[in-house]
Amino acid sequence: MSQQYPALLVIVPLLSALAVAVAGWVNRKWCFPLAAAALAVAAWSSVGLLFRVLHEGVVIYQLGGWPPPVGIAYYVDHLNGLVLPLVSIVALLNIMASKKSVEQEFPDKICAFYTLYLLMVTGLLGIVVTGDAFNLYVLLEIAALTGYGLLAIGEKRSQLATLHYLYMGTIGACFYLLGVGYLYIVTGSLNMVDIAEILPDLYHSKAVIASFIICMVGVWLKMAFFPLHAWLPNAYTYAPSASSSLIAPLVTKVMVYVMIRLILTVFTPKFAFAAIVLSDAVVWLAVIAVVMGAILALAERDLKKMSAYIIVTEVGYMVGGAWLGNRIGMTGAILHIVNDALMTLCIFLVVGNIVYKVKGYAFDDLPGLFRKMPFTMGAFVIGAMSIIGVPPTCGFFSKWYLIAGAISAGRYDFMAALLFSSLISVVLFFRVFEISYYEPFGDSHGHDDRSGGIDEAPVTMVVPLLMVAAILILLGLYTDYIVNHIVQFAIPEALV
Amino acid sequence: METIETITSIKPLLAVLASLLLVPILLSSKGPNIRESWTFVAAGAKFLIVLSMLPAVLEGAEIVFTIAEVVPGVAIKLKVDAFGMLFALVSSSLWIVTSAYSIGYMRGLQEHSQTRYFCFFALALSATVGVAFSANLLTLYLFYEMLSFATYPLVTHHQDREARSSGRKYLLYIVGTSIGLVLPAMLISYNLAGTLDFSHQGFLAGTGSKTLIGLLCFMFIFGFAKAGIMPFHSWLPAAMVAPTPVSALLHAVAVVKVGVFSVVRVLTGVFGTDLLLSFDLWMPVIYIASFTILVGSFIALSQDNLKRLLAFSTIAQLSYIVLGVGLLSPKGLTGGIVHIAMHAFGKITLFFCAGAIFVATGKKNISEMVGIGRRMPVTLAAFFVASLSIIGMPPCGGFLSKWYLALGSLEAHQMPILLVLLTSSLLNAAYFMPFVYKAFFCVPKDAMFENTVREAPAFCLVPLVTTALISVILFFYPQPFLRLASIMVQRITGG
């Protein structure tokens, strides 16, 4: 069975999506258990796969037994061995936490939601596990289209926002396809490892350079790297809570994974950092992304949009870290994929809880929340600490590596941008804390009548949230383990 | 060089955790008396654990415990040496006293959200002992930040608009400097040296140019804004909106002492006295400290609100400690380090008195306290004794630390510093003595209170009398603080 893990983690959610759609016709109550079970199997397989990679090294799985370059091969090394469990566990935690939210917001579309959910997770897992460049595009489109569906179920404005996302996302995916097309023309192969072996002789070919840049731009568009981010805030804000807490933590991070995969495996660091001279410019763009994300977040008066702009900042961290061109920076970027997915999940689950109880997510809806929803707000504090970068939460340690990488590469502007965004995050989150802690204002000296007790979200929404908050701290303490045992091997030795 | 015996024990971790574990107990306590009893149990446990490590440290050993290695070459690690032991003893013993005082104060005023108050107090004490026992810069940073965020709900306890704006100022100064200055300085140091472990001779020697090391020095000194070094001192008077027990422990003893402890720790453990001497970095340290001492004392003169006056007095007194380190001479270092203890006991008494006056009479300003000595003789007597300690007069402990500082400045051939010390003592007298005089001796028609004695509640009185007495006892028997300071100074100066 463990031999089949790579296939299981894609096939099971895929087939379950079909099963959920059918089961939903019969009885709506079967949708959730089926979906949760499928995701549990996927999570189990991905964790098992990670252990296999830690013991055996790279795992290659040929779909149908057909060898590349004709067949599609799944290629699992330490890099995606780390990201796969991340995606499946986040999806699993989210589906458990969002059950009540789904029932509250669109009870008539439950089975359609879970079908799309499973297909989306299939797409994301497929993107991460595959070793074939075109297969990646196919799954990218699966994830994108189902994503659009999931996001558009929300309030009125969600449909227009999703339409904008659709336009830009499709352009991004097409750019990626174009880039892969050039690679195919030049190398005759679609398998990533194969391409990597053929390319070194062709480093100075204009087609290869063009392919790299076009792929990058496509991926940057899909990960909302400033200034290609414009689709993200609206699309994530107006979506229903259950969708945004799946998509916000995962989609942009998976795209960062794709970028790093292209840099490290397909084109290799020798090309990306030595043969062409892009890294200085890209780190500059990342500095701007980080700063602008922070400033745009400051301007927002609602929690969800603020969190969406924070995602833009975090993407800036990862792109900048990866493009610093040194091992420490790349370590920081890869570590941040994991850390940021979990931090974002924490924040969006909090927002989901707040929306469930208060029916709104603007700052005006927040007064008195620390008293009414202490567990949710407690987890929010931990998530906020992680985004600000306070030890021992995991966010501090990925920032550590990113700043250390910046110092090592002499990019003090990137370091300054990172520190600046930390300080802005303090303001962003303490603004929220202030409103939920101080208001409503009573008489002076605070001795007013503090009526009303605790009115928390349901247990099924709070427990996964608290688990995520605990993971944020645990991951921080285990940073060294993760870096030394997994991330170290994900980065080729060529990168110093 | 002597080899230092290192003992590995879980005790430092237990000392830190003693109050952390209190929090769930407090949250589930049914009834304020049970809650308060548990606070005493935890405070007592913490103090005893710290005390149990004292004999080993007095013999020259150091106790270590590694929690987790988190970054290559750097672990979250605890180490109990003489300096950390001194600070931990001061803060854990004063927590017991402050908890007693808190009961009197909070119940006397019928404050709201007392459970939250005691919980965050416990967290703050965990962080304080964590800073005291930090073995390296990363662990210190971790607990320093934990302290900043744990004290925020305490400072803003009253949850009104004034609390909100003071809270913002608090965060701006304290978190702004720690993320903006300490974090990059820490990472640059790590980049230069590959380690962050505090060593008795510092670890930055020979790793960077004079400009870079000098820049790092400034970043650290101003980055630890909790030390109240000007110009990053304004948060302290603003934080006086907090309930007085918070002001007392945190701002006279724990938070500000953490700041100044961190500055001393970094100057001696990261840079080292040799590096400071060879790069002439002791000069800016002395100037910055002297400036803060003098200006702080002057501003205190003009204050009418008693707590604000005490805040500025604290700002000035803290820089004595930094000054002691800047002198780089054994006596100066000893004076600075031992002042941490002496000032703590003196200042906390003063704050306790201010709070007691507020509980008993509702008065906050000195101008409204004429003749109060007749109504609250015990409180004002304690205030008098404590102010003697702060001014630096015998028979109070503060005299000892000032004596060492004065000798230290002579040892280092810094006559101007001697002048600074004398001037500030005079200024201290100038803002304390008139108040005490007018409290006891005044023309009957100016007296604002009746002649009957109506003191603050017992829970307030006993702590302040205790700490005042300790201030006096420390003059005659300054152990173990003086011995701990001497051990530390010996290690630092490589004796």
Chai-1 contact restraints between the chains, C-beta under 6 A:
chainA,res_idxA,chainB,res_idxB,connection_type,confidence,min_distance_angstrom,max_distance_angstrom,comment,restraint_id
A,V390,B,E145,contact,1.0,0.0,6.0,A-B,restraint_1
A,P391,B,L142,contact,1.0,0.0,6.0,A-B,restraint_2
A,P392,B,L142,contact,1.0,0.0,6.0,A-B,restraint_3
A,I403,B,L187,contact,1.0,0.0,6.0,A-B,restraint_4
A,A404,B,L187,contact,1.0,0.0,6.0,A-B,restraint_5
A,I407,B,L187,contact,1.0,0.0,6.0,A-B,restraint_6
A,I407,B,N191,contact,1.0,0.0,6.0,A-B,restraint_7
A,L419,B,G180,contact,1.0,0.0,6.0,A-B,restraint_8
A,S422,B,I179,contact,1.0,0.0,6.0,A-B,restraint_9
A,L423,B,I179,contact,1.0,0.0,6.0,A-B,restraint_10
A,V426,B,V175,contact,1.0,0.0,6.0,A-B,restraint_11
A,E434,B,R164,contact,1.0,0.0,6.0,A-B,restraint_12
A,Y438,B,Q159,contact,1.0,0.0,6.0,A-B,restraint_13
A,Y438,B,R164,contact,1.0,0.0,6.0,A-B,restraint_14
A,S444,B,D160,contact,1.0,0.0,6.0,A-B,restraint_15
A,H445,B,H158,contact,1.0,0.0,6.0,A-B,restraint_16
A,G446,B,H112,contact,1.0,0.0,6.0,A-B,restraint_17
A,G446,B,H158,contact,1.0,0.0,6.0,A-B,restraint_18
A,G446,B,Q159,contact,1.0,0.0,6.0,A-B,restraint_19
A,G446,B,D160,contact,1.0,0.0,6.0,A-B,restraint_20
A,H447,B,H112,contact,1.0,0.0,6.0,A-B,restraint_21
A,L477,B,A68,contact,1.0,0.0,6.0,A-B,restraint_22
A,T479,B,V70,contact,1.0,0.0,6.0,A-B,restraint_23
A,D480,B,E69,contact,1.0,0.0,6.0,A-B,restraint_24
A,D480,B,V70,contact,1.0,0.0,6.0,A-B,restraint_25
